[in-house]
Amino acid sequence: LFRSLKCIFSVREQLCAMSEPEETFEATDAGASTTYPMSAGELKKGGHIMIKGKPCKVAEISMSKTGKHGHAKAHIVALNIFNGKKLEDLCPASHNIDVPFVKRTEFQVLDINFDNGSVSLLKDDGLTKDDLNLPTFMTEGEPTEDDKKVVEELKEFENKTMSVVVLQACGQEKIVSAKEMM
């Protein structure tokens, strides 16, 4: 009996070893969303909204009265936070709209190349951030007046210690302001 039990356990261990392959994970994404839902009626001027898949800042919002079908409408005029283009949306005030997670981060400027637009920044953990360009070096659209103003302020970099504010939303980043560090 002992030999047969020993044989059964031995076979069971071999079967278990074959049926449980080693799992390996190359890379994973947390799956974090870049937006969250909000009722269109709760949106305020200066807030953020996604229009046509672009993160925007609300410039104007007006609510119409409830009509024959019972829904008040929200008319939203907003500016794309990365290129300044004006976008509009009209939706029922009771419906949910997507609002982007927008993050503002301040970095110290380490180096600027005005010829190719590259910028090197110092992060809080002491590492460098080298994946941003000056706001006038854009992949789409034309630089805004604010973009040109930021670059003019950064031209003082040779004489002063400067910091920049970087706006992050929906996987995009842009330098939006510059100032002298005290």
C-alpha positions as CSV (number, residue, x, y, z in Angstrom):
1,L,0.0,0.0,0.0
2,F,2.8,2.4,0.9
3,R,4.6,1.7,-2.5
4,S,1.4,2.3,-4.4
5,L,0.7,5.6,-2.6
6,K,4.3,6.7,-3.2
7,C,3.9,5.9,-6.9
8,I,0.6,7.8,-7.1
9,F,2.1,10.9,-5.5
10,S,5.1,10.7,-7.7
11,V,2.9,10.6,-10.9
12,R,0.7,13.4,-9.5
13,E,3.8,15.6,-8.9
14,Q,5.0,15.0,-12.4
15,L,1.6,15.8,-13.9
16,C,1.3,19.0,-11.8
17,A,4.8,20.1,-12.9
18,M,3.8,19.6,-16.6
19,S,0.4,21.4,-16.3
20,E,1.7,24.5,-14.6
21,P,4.0,26.3,-17.0
22,E,6.1,29.3,-15.8
23,E,4.2,32.5,-16.5
24,T,6.3,35.4,-17.7
25,F,5.1,38.9,-18.3
26,E,7.1,41.0,-20.7
27,A,5.5,44.3,-20.1
28,T,2.2,45.5,-18.7
29,D,0.2,48.7,-18.7
30,A,-1.8,49.7,-15.7
31,G,-4.6,50.5,-18.0
32,A,-5.2,53.9,-16.3
33,S,-7.7,56.0,-18.1
34,T,-6.7,59.5,-19.4
35,T,-10.2,60.8,-18.8
36,Y,-13.1,60.6,-16.3
37,P,-16.8,61.2,-16.8
38,M,-18.6,64.3,-15.6
39,S,-22.1,65.6,-16.2
40,A,-22.1,68.3,-18.8
41,G,-24.3,70.4,-16.5
42,E,-21.5,70.5,-13.8
43,L,-18.9,71.9,-16.2
44,K,-17.6,75.4,-15.5
45,K,-15.7,78.0,-17.4
46,G,-11.9,77.3,-16.9
47,G,-12.6,73.6,-16.5
48,H,-11.4,70.9,-19.0
49,I,-13.3,68.8,-21.5
50,M,-12.5,66.4,-24.3
51,I,-13.9,67.6,-27.7
52,K,-13.3,65.5,-30.8
53,G,-10.7,63.5,-28.8
54,K,-8.6,66.6,-27.9
55,P,-8.1,68.0,-24.4
56,C,-9.5,71.5,-24.2
57,K,-10.0,74.3,-21.6
58,V,-13.6,75.7,-21.5
59,A,-13.7,79.3,-22.6
60,E,-17.5,79.7,-22.6
61,I,-20.5,77.6,-21.6
62,S,-24.1,78.4,-21.9
63,M,-27.2,76.4,-21.0
64,S,-30.4,76.4,-22.9
65,K,-33.8,75.9,-21.3
66,T,-35.5,72.5,-21.3
67,G,-37.2,72.1,-24.6
68,K,-40.1,70.0,-25.9
69,H,-38.2,66.8,-25.2
70,G,-37.1,67.7,-21.7
71,H,-33.3,68.1,-22.0
72,A,-31.4,71.3,-21.3
73,K,-28.5,71.7,-23.7
74,A,-25.0,72.8,-22.9
75,H,-23.3,74.8,-25.6
76,I,-19.5,74.6,-24.9
77,V,-16.8,76.7,-26.6
78,A,-13.3,75.5,-25.6
79,L,-9.6,75.9,-26.7
80,N,-7.3,73.0,-27.3
81,I,-4.8,73.2,-24.5
82,F,-1.9,72.2,-26.8
83,N,-2.4,74.3,-29.9
84,G,-5.0,76.9,-28.9
85,K,-7.6,75.9,-31.6
86,K,-11.2,76.8,-30.9
87,L,-13.6,73.8,-30.7
88,E,-17.3,73.7,-29.9
89,D,-19.7,71.0,-28.6
90,L,-23.4,70.8,-27.9
91,C,-24.7,68.1,-25.6
92,P,-27.6,67.5,-23.2
93,A,-26.7,68.9,-19.7
94,S,-27.7,65.6,-18.1
95,H,-25.4,63.5,-20.2
96,N,-21.8,62.6,-19.2
97,I,-18.8,64.0,-21.0
98,D,-15.2,63.0,-20.9
99,V,-12.9,65.3,-18.8
100,P,-9.1,64.8,-19.2
101,F,-6.8,64.4,-16.3
102,V,-4.5,67.5,-16.6
103,K,-1.3,67.7,-14.7
104,R,0.9,70.8,-14.3
105,T,4.5,70.1,-13.2
106,E,7.4,72.6,-12.7
107,F,10.9,71.7,-13.7
108,Q,14.2,73.5,-13.6
109,V,15.8,74.1,-17.0
110,L,19.2,72.6,-17.4
111,D,19.9,73.3,-21.1
112,I,18.2,74.7,-24.2
113,N,19.2,74.3,-27.8
114,F,17.4,77.1,-29.7
115,D,18.6,75.7,-33.1
116,N,16.7,72.3,-32.9
117,G,14.3,73.2,-30.0
118,S,15.4,70.5,-27.6
119,V,15.1,71.2,-23.9
120,S,16.7,69.4,-20.9
121,L,14.9,69.6,-17.6
122,L,15.7,68.5,-14.1
123,K,13.0,66.3,-12.4
124,D,12.4,66.2,-8.6
125,D,14.2,62.8,-8.3
126,G,17.4,64.3,-9.8
127,L,17.1,62.6,-13.2
128,T,16.8,64.6,-16.4
129,K,13.8,64.9,-18.7
130,D,15.0,65.2,-22.3
131,D,11.8,64.4,-24.3
132,L,10.4,67.9,-24.7
133,N,10.9,70.7,-27.2
134,L,10.4,74.4,-27.1
135,P,6.7,75.2,-27.7
136,T,7.5,76.9,-31.1
137,F,8.8,73.6,-32.4
138,M,5.4,72.0,-33.0
139,T,4.4,68.8,-34.9
140,E,1.0,70.2,-35.8
141,G,-0.5,73.6,-36.2
142,E,1.2,77.0,-35.7
143,P,2.8,78.4,-32.5
144,T,0.5,80.7,-30.6
145,E,1.5,84.1,-29.2
146,D,1.8,82.5,-25.8
147,D,4.2,79.9,-27.3
148,K,6.4,82.7,-28.7
149,K,6.3,84.6,-25.4
150,V,7.5,81.5,-23.5
151,V,10.5,81.1,-25.9
152,E,11.4,84.8,-25.6
153,E,11.4,84.4,-21.8
154,L,13.6,81.3,-22.1
155,K,16.2,83.3,-24.1
156,E,17.2,84.8,-20.7
157,F,18.3,81.3,-19.7
158,E,22.0,82.1,-20.3
159,N,21.9,84.8,-17.6
160,K,19.4,83.4,-15.1
161,T,18.3,80.1,-13.5
162,M,14.9,79.4,-15.1
163,S,12.0,77.0,-14.5
164,V,9.2,75.9,-16.8
165,V,5.7,74.6,-16.2
166,V,4.8,71.5,-18.3
167,L,1.2,70.7,-19.0
168,Q,0.4,66.9,-19.4
169,A,-2.8,65.4,-20.7
170,C,-3.8,62.4,-22.7
171,G,-0.2,61.3,-23.3
172,Q,0.9,64.7,-24.6
173,E,3.1,67.3,-22.9
174,K,3.9,70.9,-23.6
175,I,5.9,73.7,-22.0
176,V,3.3,76.4,-21.2
177,S,5.2,79.0,-19.1
178,A,8.7,80.0,-17.9
179,K,9.9,82.0,-15.0
180,E,13.1,82.9,-13.2
181,M,13.9,80.8,-10.2
182,M,14.6,82.7,-7.0
